[in-house]
Amino acid sequence: MNRGIVAIVGRPNVGKSSVFNRLVQDNLAITDDQSGITRDRLYGKCEWLDQTFSVIDTGGIELKNVPFMEEIRAQASLAIDEADLIIFVVDGRVGITNQDRDVMNILHRSKKPVVVAANKIDDIKFMDNVYELYQLGVEYVFPVSALHGIGIGDMLDEVVRLLPKRNYKKYPDTIEFSIIGQPNVGKSSLTNAILGTERVIVSDVAGTTRDAIDTPFVRDGKNYVVIDTAGIRKQGKVYENAEKYSMLRALKAIERSSVTLIVLDGTKEIEEQDKRIAGYPLDANKACIIVVNKWDIVEKDDKAMKRYEEKIRAHFLYLSYAPICFVSALKRQRIQTLFEQINNVYENYNRKVPTNIINDVILDATILNQAPIFNGNRLKVSYTQQVSVAPPTFVMFANDPNYMHFSYQRYLENKIREVFAFEGSPIKIIVRKKEE
């Protein structure tokens, strides 16, 4: 289970993105010596001591018409609102600055757990600066070098210890699904159509909805919970200017759901932001459905739906398994079809296949198309079994996991999909070395 959300805050050029990259084991964030180079709010997963939590690099919260230092304070405030724990990154070579003190005052007032990371400490001569940082009023300061990985493990031990227990509300025997998408694609209207009532605020103003709301309901004898990022926008210039703030709520909604509805506006062209949003349920290993809304007002002929489907498939190659559903939330058209898809995808997400059959499928696939030579040798899969559902997870025991090329793993996944009904569901494949 996800232990929660950890936000990385700090003034510019202290190495926030480098710390983020180290925690999520990736180079997603842009890092540069130039201050303020991180242009996008980035999210990732960190696994430590069998614990998993989400990580946010706040450097990408851009606020319009806001002075520089006020922007840093606002980033910290926005992160505090949603995070369960804060990693406050400072430049260990520089020591405490007035800006650091300013941000720390905000963090102290939040009453959230704070871990201070004194970054860029890769030489013993800078350790005196670390002792000075205790003036910030924290119990522990961790000297780290994000670039070299020094001290990160000790810091993560403390993060895992301080993260609060998650108390997500559980709904037994219930299909929980979330609704995400760009502002003004009709998420709230779709929620209302699903519930058959004006439950959430609907407005033509992009960004009217802000908070994630759980709404349990029953339809055709089945229990559902729709988790919509719906509610009244928080007041104040900071929130109105922080477009990416609402994505935090969407991430929480995705985390708590089994199925995610990715809503597109059928009257508009597919944008990069649509593709970025669609990547969130993929990263969270959640089942998904692509929902094209406002189909009633699209100028179309008898081939319009097919053309739009082809366009979606071209843009969302990584979601080739996701079904596409065309609806009109406003006129409540094809809502029943959407529910049929939700039920089907949820069932696939929780599907368990017999061990003997999956082994036959993988054996036939490897005979039909032998693994290529990769890293100096050829992969040989001896045994496969499904170890969990939601998502369906398969462990393949092989001569050496390092011989598995990503393209061959994709080939095996496609073979699994050809035989079993996994439409709408991601599949995880784990390769382990066969015990001799």
C-alpha positions in Angstrom: 0.0 0.0 0.0 1.1 3.6 -0.7 2.2 5.1 2.6 1.4 8.7 1.4 2.8 11.7 -0.3 6.3 13.2 0.3 6.9 16.7 -1.0 10.4 18.0 -1.7 10.7 21.8 -1.1 13.5 24.3 -0.9 14.8 27.4 -2.5 16.1 27.3 -6.1 19.4 25.6 -7.0 19.8 23.5 -3.8 19.3 20.2 -5.8 15.6 19.4 -5.3 15.3 17.7 -8.7 18.5 15.8 -8.0 17.1 14.5 -4.8 13.8 13.7 -6.5 15.7 11.7 -9.2 17.6 9.8 -6.6 14.5 8.8 -4.7 12.5 7.7 -7.8 15.6 6.1 -9.4 15.0 8.0 -12.6 16.2 11.1 -14.5 12.7 12.5 -15.2 13.4 15.9 -13.7 15.6 18.4 -15.7 18.6 19.3 -13.6 20.9 22.2 -14.3 23.1 24.6 -12.4 20.9 27.4 -13.6 18.3 28.4 -10.9 14.7 27.6 -11.6 15.4 25.2 -14.5 12.7 22.7 -13.4 9.8 23.7 -15.5 7.3 21.0 -14.6 5.8 19.6 -11.4 6.9 16.0 -11.3 5.6 13.0 -9.5 7.2 9.6 -8.9 7.2 6.5 -6.6 9.9 5.7 -4.1 10.3 2.2 -2.6 12.3 1.8 0.6 12.3 -1.0 3.2 9.3 -2.7 1.5 7.4 0.6 1.8 6.1 2.7 -1.1 5.3 6.4 -1.2 4.7 9.1 -3.8 7.2 11.9 -4.2 6.6 15.4 -5.6 9.2 17.8 -6.9 7.6 21.2 -6.2 10.0 23.1 -8.5 7.4 23.1 -11.2 4.7 25.0 -9.5 4.8 28.2 -11.5 2.8 31.1 -10.2 1.9 34.0 -12.5 2.6 37.6 -11.5 4.1 36.6 -8.2 7.4 37.9 -6.8 10.2 35.3 -6.7 10.4 34.7 -2.9 6.7 34.7 -2.6 6.6 32.0 -5.3 9.0 29.8 -3.2 6.7 30.3 -0.1 3.7 29.5 -2.2 5.2 26.3 -3.5 5.9 25.2 0.1 2.4 26.1 1.2 0.8 24.1 -1.7 2.9 21.1 -1.0 2.1 21.3 2.7 -1.6 21.2 2.0 -1.4 17.8 0.3 1.8 16.1 1.5 2.1 13.8 4.5 5.7 14.7 5.0 8.1 17.3 3.8 11.8 16.9 2.7 13.3 20.3 3.1 16.4 20.5 0.9 19.1 23.1 1.7 22.5 23.7 0.2 24.9 22.1 2.7 27.9 23.9 1.3 26.3 27.3 1.8 24.6 26.8 5.2 21.5 28.6 6.4 20.2 31.5 4.3 17.4 33.9 5.2 15.3 32.3 2.5 15.8 28.9 4.2 14.6 30.4 7.5 11.6 31.9 5.8 10.6 28.6 4.3 11.3 26.6 7.5 8.9 29.0 9.4 6.1 28.0 7.0 7.0 24.3 7.5 7.0 24.6 11.3 3.5 26.2 11.2 2.2 23.3 9.2 2.7 20.7 12.0 3.7 18.2 9.3 6.8 16.0 9.8 9.9 17.7 8.2 13.1 16.0 7.3 16.0 18.4 6.5 18.4 17.2 3.7 21.7 19.1 3.6 22.6 18.4 0.0 25.9 18.6 -1.8 27.8 17.2 1.2 30.3 15.0 -0.6 33.4 16.2 1.3 34.0 16.1 5.1 35.1 19.8 5.1 31.4 20.9 4.7 30.2 19.0 7.8 30.5 22.1 10.0 27.7 23.6 7.9 25.5 20.7 8.7 25.8 21.4 12.5 24.8 25.0 11.9 21.5 23.8 10.2 20.2 22.5 13.5 19.4 26.2 14.2 16.4 25.6 11.9 14.8 23.8 14.9 14.7 20.2 13.7 15.6 17.0 15.4 17.7 15.6 12.6 19.7 17.0 9.7 20.8 14.5 7.1 24.0 15.3 5.2 23.5 13.9 1.7 24.8 14.0 -1.8 22.0 13.4 -4.2 24.5 13.3 -7.1 26.5 10.4 -5.5 23.8 8.8 -3.4 25.6 9.6 -0.1 23.4 9.6 3.0 20.2 9.0 1.1 19.5 5.7 2.8 19.7 7.2 6.3 17.4 9.9 5.3 14.9 7.5 3.8 14.9 5.4 7.0 13.7 8.5 8.8 11.1 9.3 6.1 9.6 5.8 6.4 9.6 6.1 10.2 7.8 9.5 10.3 5.2 8.8 7.5 1.8 8.6 9.2 -0.4 5.5 8.9 -2.8 5.8 6.0 -6.5 5.5 6.9 -8.1 5.4 3.5 -11.8 4.6 3.8 -12.4 1.0 2.5 -15.5 0.0 0.6 -15.9 -3.8 0.7 -17.4 -5.5 -2.4 -17.3 -2.2 -4.3 -15.9 -0.9 -7.6 -14.0 2.3 -6.9 -13.3 4.4 -9.9 -11.8 7.9 -10.4 -12.4 10.6 -13.0 -9.4 12.6 -14.3 -8.7 14.9 -17.2 -7.9 18.5 -18.2 -10.0 21.3 -16.8 -13.3 21.8 -18.6 -13.5 18.4 -20.3 -16.7 17.6 -18.5 -15.5 15.6 -15.5 -18.2 17.1 -13.1 -20.9 16.7 -15.8 -19.9 13.1 -16.2 -20.1 12.5 -12.4 -23.5 14.0 -12.4 -24.6 11.8 -15.3 -23.2 8.7 -13.6 -25.0 9.6 -10.3 -28.2 10.9 -12.0 -28.1 14.0 -9.9 -26.6 17.4 -9.7 -24.1 16.3 -7.1 -21.1 18.4 -8.0 -20.6 21.9 -9.3 -20.6 22.3 -13.1 -19.2 25.4 -14.6 -17.8 26.6 -18.0 -14.9 28.1 -16.1 -11.9 25.8 -16.4 -10.6 24.7 -12.9 -13.8 25.2 -11.0 -13.4 21.8 -9.3 -10.6 21.2 -6.8 -11.2 18.7 -4.1 -11.5 14.9 -4.4 -14.9 13.7 -3.2 -16.0 10.1 -2.7 -19.6 9.3 -3.6 -20.9 5.7 -2.9 -23.9 4.6 -5.0 -25.7 1.5 -6.2 -26.5 0.8 -9.9 -28.1 -2.4 -11.2 -27.5 -4.1 -7.9 -23.8 -3.3 -7.8 -21.9 -1.1 -5.3 -19.7 1.7 -6.7 -17.8 4.6 -5.4 -17.0 7.5 -7.8 -14.0 9.6 -6.7 -14.2 12.9 -8.5 -11.8 15.8 -8.2 -14.8 18.0 -7.6 -15.5 20.8 -5.2 -15.2 24.5 -4.8 -11.8 26.0 -5.7 -9.8 27.2 -2.7 -9.8 31.0 -2.5 -6.7 33.1 -3.0 -4.3 34.2 -5.7 -1.9 31.3 -5.0 -4.4 28.6 -5.7 -5.9 30.4 -8.7 -2.5 30.7 -10.3 -1.3 27.1 -9.5 -2.8 25.1 -12.3 -0.8 22.0 -11.3 -2.1 22.0 -7.7 -5.3 20.1 -8.7 -3.1 17.2 -10.1 -2.2 16.4 -6.5 -5.9 15.7 -5.8 -6.1 13.7 -9.0 -3.2 11.6 -7.9 -4.8 10.8 -4.6 -8.0 9.9 -6.3 -6.2 7.5 -8.7 -4.3 5.9 -5.8 -7.6 5.0 -4.0 -9.3 3.6 -7.1 -9.1 0.4 -9.1 -10.4 1.9 -12.4 -9.6 5.4 -13.7 -11.7 7.2 -16.4 -9.4 9.4 -18.5 -11.8 12.1 -19.9 -11.1 13.8 -23.2 -13.0 16.6 -24.9 -14.2 15.2 -28.2 -14.6 18.7 -29.6 -10.9 19.5 -29.3 -7.6 18.1 -30.5 -5.6 15.8 -28.2 -3.0 17.9 -26.4 0.3 17.0 -24.6 -1.3 17.6 -21.3 -3.9 15.0 -22.1 -1.1 12.5 -22.7 0.7 13.6 -19.5 -2.5 13.1 -17.4 -3.1 9.7 -19.0 0.3 8.6 -17.8 -0.7 8.9 -14.1 -2.9 5.8 -13.9 -0.3 4.0 -15.9 2.4 4.9 -13.4 0.1 3.8 -10.5 -0.7 0.5 -12.2 -4.4 1.2 -12.3 -6.9 -0.1 -14.8 -8.3 2.6 -17.1 -10.8 3.6 -19.7 -10.5 6.5 -22.2 -13.8 8.4 -22.2 -14.5 10.8 -25.1 -17.0 13.3 -23.8 -19.2 15.9 -25.6 -19.7 13.6 -28.5 -23.2 15.0 -29.0 -21.9 18.3 -30.2 -19.1 17.0 -32.5 -19.7 17.5 -36.2 -19.5 14.0 -37.5 -20.3 11.5 -40.2 -20.5 7.7 -40.0 -16.7 7.4 -39.8 -16.0 10.1 -37.3 -15.9 7.7 -34.3 -13.4 5.4 -36.1 -11.2 8.4 -37.1 -11.1 9.6 -33.5 -10.3 6.1 -32.2 -7.4 6.0 -34.6 -6.2 9.4 -33.4 -6.4 8.2 -29.8 -4.4 5.0 -30.5 -1.8 7.1 -32.3 -1.4 9.5 -29.4 -1.7 7.0 -26.5 0.5 4.1 -27.7 1.3 3.2 -24.1 -2.5 2.6 -23.4 -3.2 0.3 -26.3 -5.1 -2.0 -24.0 -7.5 0.7 -22.7 -11.1 0.6 -24.2 -12.5 3.8 -25.6 -16.0 4.9 -24.8 -17.8 7.8 -26.4 -20.4 9.6 -24.3 -22.4 12.8 -23.8 -22.4 13.6 -20.1 -24.7 16.6 -20.7 -27.4 14.5 -22.5 -26.5 11.4 -20.5 -26.0 9.3 -23.6 -24.1 6.0 -23.6 -23.7 6.0 -19.8 -24.9 2.4 -19.6 -22.2 1.4 -22.1 -19.6 3.2 -19.9 -20.8 1.1 -16.9 -20.5 -2.1 -18.9 -16.9 -1.1 -19.6 -16.2 -0.2 -16.0 -17.5 -3.6 -14.9 -15.5 -5.5 -17.5 -12.3 -3.6 -16.9 -12.6 -4.1 -13.1 -13.1 -7.9 -13.6 -10.0 -8.0 -15.8 -8.0 -6.0 -13.3 -8.8 -8.7 -10.7 -8.5 -11.7 -13.1 -6.5 -14.8 -12.0 -5.4 -17.3 -14.6 -4.5 -21.0 -14.0 -0.7 -21.6 -13.6 -0.7 -24.5 -16.1 -2.4 -22.4 -18.8 -0.1 -19.4 -18.4 2.9 -21.7 -18.6 1.6 -23.2 -21.8 1.1 -19.7 -23.3 4.6 -18.6 -22.4 6.2 -21.8 -23.6 4.4 -21.6 -27.0 5.4 -17.9 -27.3 9.1 -18.6 -26.6 9.1 -21.5 -29.1 7.3 -19.4 -31.8 9.7 -16.5 -31.3 13.0 -17.2 -29.5 14.4 -14.4 -27.3 17.1 -12.4 -29.0 20.7 -12.4 -27.6 20.9 -9.5 -25.2 23.6 -8.6 -22.7 25.7 -11.5 -24.1 23.2 -14.3 -23.8 19.7 -15.5 -24.5 16.8 -15.5 -22.1 15.3 -18.9 -21.2 12.0 -18.9 -19.2 11.6 -22.0 -17.2 8.4 -21.3 -15.3 5.7 -18.6 -15.0 3.1 -18.0 -12.3 0.6 -15.3 -11.5 1.4 -14.0 -8.0 -1.2 -11.3 -7.5 -4.1 -9.3 -9.1 -5.0 -5.6 -9.3 -2.9 -5.4 -11.4 -2.4 -9.0 -12.7 1.3 -9.7 -11.9 3.3 -12.5 -13.4 6.7 -13.8 -12.2 8.8 -15.5 -14.8 11.7 -17.6 -13.6 14.6 -17.5 -16.1 18.3 -18.2 -16.4 19.2 -14.5 -15.9 16.8 -11.5 -15.6 19.5 -9.4 -17.3 18.9 -11.2 -20.6 15.3 -9.9 -20.9 15.1 -7.1 -23.4 12.2 -4.7 -23.0 10.9 -5.5 -26.5 10.8 -9.2 -25.8 9.0 -8.5 -22.5 6.4 -6.5 -24.4 6.1 -9.4 -26.9 5.3 -11.8 -24.0 2.8 -9.4 -22.5 1.0 -9.2 -25.9 0.9 -13.0 -26.1 -0.7 -13.1 -22.6 -3.3 -10.5 -23.8 -4.1 -12.5 -26.9 -5.2 -15.5 -24.8 -6.7 -13.9 -21.6 -9.2 -11.1 -21.2 -7.1 -8.2 -19.8 -8.7 -5.3 -21.7 -8.3 -2.1 -19.7 -5.9 -3.6 -17.2 -2.1 -3.1 -17.0 0.0 -6.3 -16.6 3.2 -6.5 -14.5 5.9 -8.9 -15.5 8.7 -9.6 -13.0 11.7 -11.7 -14.1 13.6 -13.6 -11.4 16.6 -15.9 -11.6 15.6 -19.6 -11.4 17.0 -21.2 -8.3 19.4 -24.0 -9.3 
